[in-house]
Amino acid sequence: MQIRFADSRPAGDYALVLPIGGKDRSSLKSLGASQQAVSGGLDRQRFEGEASTTSEQFADENGSVRRLLVVGTGMGVSPAEAAEKLGGTAVAKLQTSGEKKAVIDLSGLGYDEDAAARVGLGAALRAWRYDRYRTKLKDNQKATLGEIVVVGGGSGAAKRYEQRWAPVVEGVSLTRELVTEPANIIYPETFVERVRASIKGSGLEVEMLDRAAMEKLGMGALLGVAQGSVREARLLVLKWNGGGKSGQPTAFVGKGVTFDTGGISIKPAAGMEAMKWDMGGAGAVAGAMKALALRKAKANIVGICGLVENMPGGNAQRPGDVVTTMSGQTVEVINTDAEGRLVLADAVTYVQRNFKPSTIIDLATLTGAILISLGHEWAGLFSNDDALAENLQKAGEESGDKLWRMPMAEPFDRLIDSPIADMKNVGPREGGSITAAQFIQRFVKNGVKWAHVDMAGKAWADKAAPTYDKGATGFGVRLLDQYVADVLER
């Protein structure tokens, strides 16, 4: 999708998008003689300008017919949120309409350059599709809309979009691609290859550890998950040094289970195909690192992706096995379907030992239990630091990747004590997302600020939203990007 900005409406053939907030229809004045007919049409449809509502009409313009899309922006909504919903809603409605170009006219709305740029952001995010494997699309299913022109956003909107938001679109797109690809295409080795190709020229430094290297480091937890698969594990390291050589970096750590059968503790067959997106946390870390590099973020960040496939092969890990983690702590594996925390345990230890970060934020599609608590509306947030948690929640509100903080406490930690090892990888059914977080915390060193984001309900969506269609959402990229902008670049 090409996003452009202009001071006035261009000549030529295009669909015109006019925003209306509540019952204020002043934007219709630009329609001239067609204003009364369009306004009457809105009355007949009971259109009240609520956020993301639409009315599609056709207006006479100097003897020719122009498609007109009226989009509600709501009342009492922040300009940033309203702007993104406006751009996304317009694209969702027009993407397969047959129109090749649309003009979104913001004249009279009073949008500043950032709000105008966010209209382009919402449009670009919503335009993302992945039709690589769809060979028999009907003509009316194919995307035709290729260009959005945002009018009336001020002279700085184009620069704001290119410098701040276009890199985020690139990062989210990478994450969605990784999450969408099937597990026979994206597995640990090809995940690394796809990311390498995508970030080429970005300035990111890349390292990769194979099985032999991880065995040498003693990563028994991560490798234990991978041992049932013919796909060998990988640890992907992405480094961005935009803040100079001084100071400790911030670390982003992502769970990258490229397919999760549950291992010997095998999942039910129904719905197992969805487990291709169990690498959503690692996908988000890769996408966020790309976005930060492309916009030249003034911060030092290291991204770690622990990549495995969890399969029930003849060499697979068994319930009851005891593994030794890179930290030296031992884990009794009660359930092989609680594998993500084992991957994160060694990844968190690795990043602390090699990069000594001041802060670690891990992202993982970790537990079904978080769905029981928060559904598909929020991701769960767990942290050992109140200020870090507050900053992440604020970043979540600003970016739309919303978080809800969950409790952590010593009584929950006791639930994962093992009678034969330092800990077991699951506790009782109750508080399952909390005991999973307590497990990860056992690998965080004293003095390191840490937050865990359980995004099991957010990596994939079964219903469309203003800035994404059904499928991969790209959750986590904007959260991390906004956190860096709010905290590390201030």
C-alpha positions as CSV (number, residue, x, y, z in Angstrom):
1,M,0.0,0.0,0.0
2,Q,1.4,3.4,-1.0
3,I,0.7,6.1,1.5
4,R,1.0,9.7,0.3
5,F,0.2,13.1,1.8
6,A,-1.1,16.3,0.1
7,D,-2.4,19.7,0.9
8,S,-5.5,19.4,-1.3
9,R,-7.5,16.9,-3.1
10,P,-5.9,15.7,-6.4
11,A,-7.6,15.6,-9.7
12,G,-8.6,12.3,-11.3
13,D,-10.5,9.1,-10.4
14,Y,-10.6,8.0,-6.8
15,A,-12.8,7.2,-3.9
16,L,-13.3,10.0,-1.5
17,V,-13.3,9.3,2.3
18,L,-14.9,11.9,4.6
19,P,-14.7,11.6,8.4
20,I,-17.6,12.6,10.6
21,G,-17.3,12.8,14.4
22,G,-20.6,12.3,16.1
23,K,-23.3,14.5,14.5
24,D,-21.0,17.1,13.2
25,R,-21.4,17.0,9.4
26,S,-19.4,20.0,8.5
27,S,-17.0,18.0,6.4
28,L,-19.8,17.4,3.9
29,K,-19.7,21.1,2.9
30,S,-16.9,20.3,0.5
31,L,-19.4,18.2,-1.6
32,G,-21.2,21.3,-2.9
33,A,-24.5,20.4,-4.6
34,S,-24.3,16.8,-3.4
35,Q,-24.2,17.8,0.3
36,Q,-27.9,17.7,0.9
37,A,-28.5,14.3,-0.8
38,V,-25.6,12.7,1.1
39,S,-26.8,14.1,4.4
40,G,-30.2,12.8,3.7
41,G,-28.8,9.4,2.9
42,L,-27.0,9.4,6.3
43,D,-30.3,10.2,8.0
44,R,-32.0,7.3,6.3
45,Q,-29.2,5.0,7.5
46,R,-29.4,6.4,11.1
47,F,-25.7,7.2,10.8
48,E,-24.5,9.0,13.9
49,G,-20.8,9.1,13.4
50,E,-19.7,6.5,15.9
51,A,-16.2,5.3,15.6
52,S,-15.5,2.9,12.7
53,T,-19.0,3.1,11.3
54,T,-19.4,3.7,7.6
55,S,-21.9,4.9,5.0
56,E,-21.1,4.2,1.4
57,Q,-22.7,6.5,-1.2
58,F,-22.2,7.8,-4.6
59,A,-22.0,11.6,-5.3
60,D,-22.3,13.6,-8.5
61,E,-19.2,15.6,-9.2
62,N,-19.3,17.7,-12.3
63,G,-21.4,15.2,-14.2
64,S,-19.4,12.1,-13.1
65,V,-20.0,9.7,-10.3
66,R,-17.6,9.4,-7.4
67,R,-17.6,6.8,-4.7
68,L,-18.0,8.4,-1.3
69,L,-17.2,6.7,2.0
70,V,-18.3,8.5,5.1
71,V,-16.5,7.1,8.2
72,G,-17.4,7.8,11.8
73,T,-14.6,8.9,14.1
74,G,-16.6,8.9,17.3
75,M,-16.7,11.5,20.1
76,G,-14.4,11.6,23.1
77,V,-11.8,9.4,21.4
78,S,-8.1,10.5,21.4
79,P,-7.0,12.0,18.0
80,A,-4.4,9.2,17.7
81,E,-6.8,6.4,18.2
82,A,-9.5,8.0,16.0
83,A,-6.9,8.6,13.3
84,E,-5.8,5.0,13.1
85,K,-9.3,3.7,13.1
86,L,-10.2,6.1,10.4
87,G,-7.4,5.0,8.1
88,G,-7.9,1.3,8.9
89,T,-11.7,1.4,8.4
90,A,-11.4,3.2,5.1
91,V,-9.0,0.5,3.8
92,A,-11.1,-2.4,5.1
93,K,-14.1,-1.1,3.3
94,L,-12.4,-0.2,0.0
95,Q,-9.6,-2.8,-0.3
96,T,-11.5,-5.1,-2.6
97,S,-14.0,-2.6,-3.9
98,G,-12.5,-2.2,-7.3
99,E,-11.2,1.3,-6.4
100,K,-7.4,1.7,-7.0
101,K,-7.0,4.9,-5.1
102,A,-8.7,6.6,-2.2
103,V,-8.3,10.2,-0.8
104,I,-9.0,10.7,2.9
105,D,-9.8,14.4,3.5
106,L,-9.0,15.6,7.0
107,S,-9.8,19.2,6.2
108,G,-11.5,20.9,9.2
109,L,-10.7,18.2,11.7
110,G,-7.7,20.0,13.2
111,Y,-5.5,17.0,13.1
112,D,-1.8,17.8,13.8
113,E,1.0,16.2,11.8
114,D,1.2,13.1,14.0
115,A,-2.5,12.4,13.9
116,A,-2.5,12.8,10.1
117,A,0.4,10.4,9.9
118,R,-1.4,7.9,12.0
119,V,-4.2,7.9,9.5
120,G,-1.6,6.6,7.1
121,L,-0.4,4.1,9.7
122,G,-3.9,2.7,10.3
123,A,-4.4,2.4,6.6
124,A,-1.1,0.6,5.9
125,L,-1.6,-1.8,8.8
126,R,-5.1,-2.7,7.7
127,A,-4.0,-3.2,4.1
128,W,-1.7,-6.1,5.0
129,R,-2.7,-9.4,3.5
130,Y,-0.9,-12.7,2.8
131,D,-2.2,-14.3,-0.3
132,R,0.9,-16.4,-1.1
133,Y,-0.9,-19.7,-1.0
134,R,-4.3,-18.6,-2.4
135,T,-4.2,-19.6,-6.1
136,K,-8.0,-19.4,-6.9
137,L,-9.1,-16.0,-5.7
138,K,-12.1,-14.6,-7.5
139,D,-11.7,-11.1,-9.0
140,N,-14.0,-9.6,-6.3
141,Q,-11.8,-11.1,-3.6
142,K,-8.6,-9.6,-4.9
143,A,-7.2,-6.4,-3.4
144,T,-7.4,-3.5,-5.8
145,L,-6.7,-0.5,-3.6
146,G,-3.0,0.4,-4.0
147,E,-2.8,4.1,-2.9
148,I,-4.0,6.2,-0.1
149,V,-3.7,10.0,-0.2
150,V,-4.2,11.8,3.1
151,V,-5.2,15.4,2.6
152,G,-5.2,18.3,5.0
153,G,-2.8,17.0,7.6
154,G,-0.2,19.8,7.5
155,S,3.2,20.0,5.9
156,G,5.0,17.8,8.4
157,A,2.7,14.8,8.1
158,A,4.6,13.0,5.3
159,K,8.0,13.4,7.2
160,R,6.4,12.2,10.4
161,Y,5.0,9.1,8.7
162,E,8.2,8.2,7.0
163,Q,10.4,8.7,10.0
164,R,8.1,7.4,12.8
165,W,5.4,5.2,11.6
166,A,6.5,3.6,8.3
167,P,9.2,1.6,10.2
168,V,6.5,0.3,12.5
169,V,4.5,-0.9,9.6
170,E,7.6,-2.8,8.3
171,G,8.1,-4.4,11.7
172,V,4.5,-5.4,12.2
173,S,4.4,-6.8,8.6
174,L,7.5,-9.0,9.4
175,T,5.8,-10.3,12.5
176,R,2.5,-11.0,10.8
177,E,4.4,-12.9,8.0
178,L,6.3,-15.1,10.4
179,V,3.2,-15.9,12.4
180,T,1.0,-16.6,9.3
181,E,3.4,-18.9,7.5
182,P,2.7,-22.6,8.2
183,A,5.1,-24.7,10.3
184,N,6.4,-26.6,7.3
185,I,7.7,-23.3,5.9
186,I,8.8,-21.5,9.1
187,Y,10.7,-23.6,11.6
188,P,13.7,-22.6,13.7
189,E,16.3,-22.6,10.8
190,T,14.0,-20.9,8.3
191,F,12.8,-18.4,10.9
192,V,16.4,-17.2,11.2
193,E,16.8,-17.1,7.4
194,R,13.6,-15.1,6.9
195,V,14.5,-12.6,9.6
196,R,18.1,-12.2,8.2
197,A,16.7,-11.5,4.7
198,S,14.1,-9.1,6.0
199,I,16.5,-6.9,8.1
200,K,19.3,-6.8,5.6
201,G,20.7,-3.3,5.4
202,S,18.8,-2.2,8.6
203,G,22.0,-1.9,10.7
204,L,21.0,-4.7,13.1
205,E,23.7,-7.1,14.2
206,V,22.8,-10.7,13.9
207,E,24.1,-13.8,15.7
208,M,22.8,-17.3,15.7
209,L,23.5,-20.3,18.0
210,D,22.9,-23.8,16.7
211,R,22.4,-27.0,18.8
212,A,26.1,-27.6,19.3
213,A,26.7,-24.1,20.6
214,M,23.7,-24.4,23.0
215,E,24.8,-27.8,24.2
216,K,28.2,-26.3,25.1
217,L,26.4,-23.6,27.1
218,G,24.3,-26.1,29.0
219,M,20.9,-25.1,27.7
220,G,19.2,-28.3,28.8
221,A,15.8,-26.8,29.1
222,L,15.5,-25.3,25.7
223,L,17.1,-28.3,24.0
224,G,14.9,-30.7,25.9
225,V,11.9,-29.2,24.3
226,A,13.5,-29.5,20.8
227,Q,14.8,-33.1,21.1
228,G,11.7,-34.8,19.8
229,S,11.8,-32.9,16.5
230,V,14.0,-33.4,13.4
231,R,14.1,-29.6,13.2
232,E,17.0,-28.4,15.3
233,A,16.8,-25.6,17.7
234,R,18.2,-22.1,17.1
235,L,18.8,-19.1,19.3
236,L,18.6,-15.8,17.3
237,V,20.3,-12.7,18.7
238,L,19.5,-9.3,17.2
239,K,21.5,-6.2,18.5
240,W,20.8,-2.6,18.0
241,N,23.2,-0.1,19.4
242,G,21.5,3.3,18.8
243,G,22.2,4.7,22.2
244,G,26.0,4.7,22.2
245,K,28.5,2.5,23.9
246,S,27.7,3.5,27.5
247,G,25.0,2.0,29.7
248,Q,23.3,-1.4,30.1
249,P,21.0,-2.5,27.3
250,T,17.4,-3.4,27.5
251,A,16.6,-7.0,26.5
252,F,13.5,-8.3,24.6
253,V,13.1,-12.1,24.8
254,G,10.6,-14.0,22.7
255,K,9.2,-17.5,22.9
256,G,9.6,-19.1,19.5
257,V,7.9,-22.5,19.4
258,T,7.4,-22.7,15.6
259,F,4.9,-25.5,16.1
260,D,3.6,-27.0,19.4
261,T,2.0,-30.4,19.4
262,G,2.4,-30.5,23.1
263,G,5.0,-33.2,22.8
264,I,4.3,-36.4,24.6
265,S,1.6,-34.5,26.6
266,I,0.0,-34.1,23.2
267,K,-2.8,-31.6,22.5
268,P,-6.2,-32.5,21.2
269,A,-6.3,-32.7,17.4
270,A,-9.1,-30.2,17.0
271,G,-7.5,-26.7,16.5
272,M,-3.9,-27.9,16.7
273,E,-3.2,-26.3,13.3
274,A,-3.3,-23.0,15.2
275,M,-0.2,-23.9,17.0
276,K,1.9,-22.6,14.1
277,W,1.6,-19.2,15.8
278,D,3.1,-20.4,19.1
279,M,6.2,-18.4,18.0
280,G,4.3,-15.1,18.2
281,G,6.5,-13.8,21.0
282,A,9.7,-14.4,19.0
283,G,7.9,-12.9,15.9
284,A,7.1,-9.8,17.9
285,V,10.7,-9.4,19.1
286,A,12.0,-9.7,15.5
287,G,9.5,-7.3,14.2
288,A,10.1,-4.8,17.0
289,M,13.9,-4.9,16.4
290,K,13.4,-4.3,12.7
291,A,11.1,-1.3,13.4
292,L,13.6,0.2,16.0
293,A,16.5,-0.2,13.6
294,L,14.7,1.3,10.6
295,R,13.7,4.4,12.6
296,K,17.2,4.6,14.2
297,A,16.0,4.4,17.7
298,K,18.3,6.1,20.2
299,A,18.6,3.2,22.5
300,N,20.6,0.0,23.1
301,I,18.4,-3.1,22.6
302,V,19.2,-6.7,22.3
303,G,16.5,-9.1,21.1
304,I,16.6,-12.9,21.8
305,C,14.4,-15.4,20.0
306,G,14.5,-19.0,21.4
307,L,13.4,-21.2,18.5
308,V,12.3,-24.8,18.8
309,E,9.6,-27.2,17.5
310,N,7.8,-29.3,20.1
311,M,7.1,-32.8,18.6
312,P,6.3,-36.2,20.1
313,G,9.1,-38.1,18.4
314,G,10.9,-41.2,19.6
315,N,13.5,-39.1,21.3
316,A,11.0,-36.6,22.8
317,Q,11.2,-35.4,26.3
318,R,9.0,-37.4,28.7
319,P,6.8,-36.3,31.6
320,G,9.0,-36.9,34.7
321,D,12.3,-36.1,33.0
322,V,14.6,-33.8,34.9
323,V,16.6,-31.2,32.9
324,T,19.4,-28.9,33.9
325,T,19.0,-25.4,32.7
326,M,21.8,-23.0,31.6
327,S,21.5,-21.4,35.0
328,G,22.4,-24.6,36.7
329,Q,18.9,-25.0,38.3
330,T,17.1,-28.3,37.6
331,V,13.5,-28.7,36.4
332,E,11.2,-31.7,36.7
333,V,9.2,-31.7,33.5
334,I,5.7,-32.7,34.6
335,N,3.9,-31.6,31.4
336,T,5.8,-31.4,28.1
337,D,3.1,-29.0,26.8
338,A,4.4,-26.4,29.3
339,E,7.4,-26.0,27.1
340,G,7.5,-22.2,26.4
341,R,8.7,-21.4,29.9
342,L,11.6,-23.9,29.5
343,V,12.7,-22.1,26.3
344,L,12.4,-18.8,28.1
345,A,14.4,-20.0,31.1
346,D,17.5,-20.6,29.1
347,A,17.0,-17.6,26.8
348,V,16.7,-15.3,29.8
349,T,19.8,-16.8,31.4
350,Y,21.7,-16.4,28.2
351,V,20.9,-12.7,27.7
352,Q,21.8,-11.9,31.3
353,R,25.1,-13.8,31.2
354,N,26.2,-12.3,27.9
355,F,24.7,-8.8,27.8
356,K,24.0,-7.9,31.4
357,P,20.8,-5.9,30.7
358,S,19.2,-3.6,33.2
359,T,15.7,-4.6,32.1
360,I,14.3,-7.8,30.5
361,I,10.9,-7.9,28.8
362,D,9.8,-11.3,27.6
363,L,6.8,-12.0,25.3
364,A,5.2,-15.4,24.9
365,T,2.0,-17.1,23.8
366,L,2.5,-18.9,27.0
367,T,-0.7,-20.2,28.7
368,G,-4.3,-21.1,27.9
369,A,-5.0,-19.9,31.5
370,I,-4.5,-16.3,30.5
371,L,-7.4,-16.7,28.1
372,I,-9.7,-17.7,30.9
373,S,-8.7,-14.5,32.8
374,L,-8.5,-11.9,30.0
375,G,-10.1,-13.5,26.9
376,H,-8.8,-12.0,23.7
377,E,-9.0,-8.4,24.9
378,W,-5.8,-7.9,26.9
379,A,-2.5,-9.6,27.2
380,G,-1.4,-10.5,30.8
381,L,1.4,-8.5,32.4
382,F,3.6,-9.8,35.2
383,S,6.5,-7.9,36.7
384,N,8.9,-7.6,39.6
385,D,9.0,-3.8,39.2
386,D,6.1,-1.4,39.6
387,A,7.6,1.4,37.5
388,L,8.4,-1.0,34.6
389,A,4.9,-2.4,34.8
390,E,3.3,1.1,34.8
391,N,5.4,2.2,31.8
392,L,4.5,-0.9,29.8
393,Q,0.8,-0.5,30.6
394,K,1.0,3.1,29.4
395,A,2.8,2.0,26.2
396,G,0.1,-0.6,25.7
397,E,-2.7,2.0,25.9
398,E,-0.9,4.4,23.5
399,S,-0.1,1.6,21.0
400,G,-3.3,-0.4,21.2
401,D,-1.4,-3.5,22.4
402,K,-3.2,-3.4,25.8
403,L,-1.9,-5.1,28.9
404,W,-3.6,-6.0,32.2
405,R,-1.3,-6.5,35.2
406,M,-1.7,-9.8,37.1
407,P,-0.5,-10.6,40.6
408,M,2.7,-12.4,41.6
409,A,3.5,-13.6,45.2
410,E,5.4,-16.2,47.2
411,P,2.4,-18.5,47.7
412,F,2.2,-19.0,44.0
413,D,5.9,-19.6,43.8
414,R,5.7,-22.4,46.3
415,L,3.3,-24.2,43.9
416,I,6.1,-25.0,41.5
417,D,8.4,-26.6,44.1
418,S,9.4,-30.2,43.1
419,P,10.1,-33.1,45.4
420,I,13.1,-34.2,43.4
421,A,14.4,-31.1,41.6
422,D,14.7,-27.4,42.2
423,M,11.3,-26.8,40.6
424,K,8.7,-28.4,38.3
425,N,7.4,-26.8,35.1
426,V,3.7,-26.6,36.1
427,G,1.7,-26.1,39.2
428,P,-1.9,-26.9,39.8
429,R,-4.6,-25.9,37.3
430,E,-5.6,-22.8,39.4
431,G,-3.6,-19.7,38.7
432,G,-1.8,-21.3,35.7
433,S,-0.7,-18.1,34.1
434,I,0.7,-16.9,37.4
435,T,2.7,-20.0,38.2
436,A,4.1,-19.9,34.7
437,A,5.3,-16.3,35.3
438,Q,6.7,-17.4,38.7
439,F,8.7,-20.1,36.9
440,I,10.3,-17.6,34.6
441,Q,11.1,-15.2,37.4
442,R,13.3,-17.9,39.1
443,F,15.8,-17.3,36.3
444,V,15.9,-13.5,36.6
445,K,18.8,-12.3,38.7
446,N,18.4,-10.0,41.6
447,G,18.5,-6.3,40.6
448,V,17.3,-6.9,37.1
449,K,14.0,-5.3,36.2
450,W,11.8,-7.9,34.5
451,A,8.4,-8.1,32.9
452,H,6.6,-11.0,31.3
453,V,3.8,-10.5,28.7
454,D,1.6,-13.5,28.2
455,M,0.0,-12.8,24.8
456,A,-1.6,-16.2,24.2
457,G,-4.9,-14.5,23.3
458,K,-3.4,-11.7,21.1
459,A,-1.1,-13.1,18.5
460,W,-4.0,-14.4,16.3
461,A,-7.5,-13.0,15.9
462,D,-10.6,-14.8,14.7
463,K,-12.3,-11.5,14.0
464,A,-11.2,-8.4,12.2
465,A,-10.3,-5.1,13.9
466,P,-9.7,-1.6,12.5
467,T,-6.0,-2.1,12.0
468,Y,-5.9,-5.9,11.2
469,D,-7.9,-8.5,9.4
470,K,-8.6,-12.0,10.7
471,G,-5.4,-13.8,11.3
472,A,-2.0,-12.6,12.6
473,T,-2.2,-9.3,14.5
474,G,1.4,-8.4,14.9
475,F,0.8,-7.9,18.6
476,G,3.8,-6.8,20.6
477,V,5.7,-4.9,18.0
478,R,4.0,-1.6,18.7
479,L,4.1,-2.2,22.5
480,L,7.9,-2.6,22.5
481,D,8.4,0.3,20.0
482,Q,6.2,2.6,22.1
483,Y,8.0,1.6,25.3
484,V,11.3,2.5,23.8
485,A,10.0,5.8,22.6
486,D,8.4,6.7,25.9
487,V,11.1,5.4,28.3
488,L,14.5,4.8,26.7
489,E,14.5,7.7,24.2
490,R,13.3,10.4,26.6
